[in-house]
């Protein structure tokens, strides 16, 4: 067994995929949630949702396919790659 150190956290959200992008939207009060227009939401109690950018989703699926791993693991890998590129803006 190998030791593991968690050195930070990252996020993939409808607000963006980089810490700087998400932080900027939060500071400016920009919402990333909107009315659902891409599927039938009649079975849900809300008509609001957020979605991941299609280019980001393609990259996540590519990681999943290339590495032969599930989407959740590919999301984690993509998120970690973005984490190491992030420096909080002052």
C-alpha positions as CSV (number, residue, x, y, z in Angstrom):
1,X,0.0,0.0,0.0
2,X,1.2,3.5,-0.8
3,X,0.8,6.6,1.3
4,X,-1.4,9.3,-0.2
5,X,-1.4,13.1,0.6
6,X,-4.3,15.3,-0.3
7,X,-2.8,18.6,-1.2
8,X,-5.9,20.5,-2.2
9,X,-9.3,20.4,-3.7
10,X,-10.7,21.3,-7.0
11,X,-14.1,21.6,-8.6
12,X,-15.8,21.0,-11.9
13,X,-19.1,22.9,-12.0
14,X,-21.5,24.9,-14.1
15,X,-19.6,28.0,-12.9
16,X,-16.4,26.7,-14.5
17,X,-13.6,24.3,-14.2
18,X,-10.8,26.4,-12.9
19,X,-10.6,27.9,-9.5
20,X,-10.0,31.4,-11.0
21,X,-13.1,31.1,-13.2
22,X,-15.3,29.9,-10.4
23,X,-14.0,32.5,-7.9
24,X,-14.4,35.3,-10.4
25,X,-18.1,34.4,-11.0
26,X,-18.7,34.1,-7.3
27,X,-17.2,37.5,-6.6
28,X,-19.2,39.1,-9.4
29,X,-22.4,37.4,-8.3
30,X,-22.9,35.6,-11.6
31,X,-25.2,32.6,-11.5
32,X,-24.4,29.5,-13.4
33,X,-27.8,27.9,-12.9
34,X,-30.6,28.4,-15.4
35,X,-33.9,27.0,-16.7
36,X,-33.6,23.4,-18.0
37,X,-33.9,23.4,-21.8
38,X,-32.1,20.3,-22.8
39,X,-34.3,17.5,-21.3
40,X,-37.8,16.9,-20.0
41,X,-37.8,17.9,-16.3
42,X,-41.5,17.1,-15.6
43,X,-40.5,14.4,-13.2
44,X,-38.5,16.7,-11.1
45,X,-39.5,19.3,-8.5
46,X,-37.3,22.0,-10.0
47,X,-36.8,23.4,-13.5
48,X,-33.3,24.8,-12.8
49,X,-30.0,23.1,-13.4
50,X,-26.4,23.8,-14.2
51,X,-24.3,22.0,-16.8
52,X,-20.7,21.4,-17.6
53,X,-19.3,23.0,-20.8
54,X,-19.5,20.6,-23.7
55,X,-15.7,20.9,-24.5
56,X,-14.9,20.0,-20.9
57,X,-17.3,17.1,-21.0
58,X,-15.6,15.8,-24.2
59,X,-12.2,16.0,-22.5
60,X,-13.5,14.1,-19.5
61,X,-15.0,11.4,-21.7
62,X,-11.7,11.2,-23.6
63,X,-9.8,10.6,-20.3
64,X,-12.3,7.9,-19.4
65,X,-11.9,6.2,-22.8
66,X,-8.1,6.5,-23.0
67,X,-7.4,5.4,-19.4
68,X,-10.2,2.8,-19.5
69,X,-11.8,4.1,-16.3
70,X,-15.3,5.2,-15.2
71,X,-16.5,8.8,-15.6
72,X,-16.2,9.5,-11.9
73,X,-12.5,8.7,-12.0
74,X,-12.1,10.7,-15.1
75,X,-13.8,13.6,-13.5
76,X,-11.3,13.3,-10.6
77,X,-8.3,13.2,-12.9
78,X,-9.6,16.2,-14.8
79,X,-10.2,18.1,-11.6
80,X,-6.8,17.3,-10.2
81,X,-5.1,18.5,-13.4
82,X,-7.0,21.8,-13.0
83,X,-6.0,22.0,-9.3
84,X,-2.3,22.1,-10.1
85,X,-2.9,24.9,-12.6
86,X,-4.7,27.1,-10.0
87,X,-3.3,30.0,-8.1
88,X,-6.0,32.1,-6.2
89,X,-6.3,35.6,-7.5
90,X,-5.8,38.3,-5.0
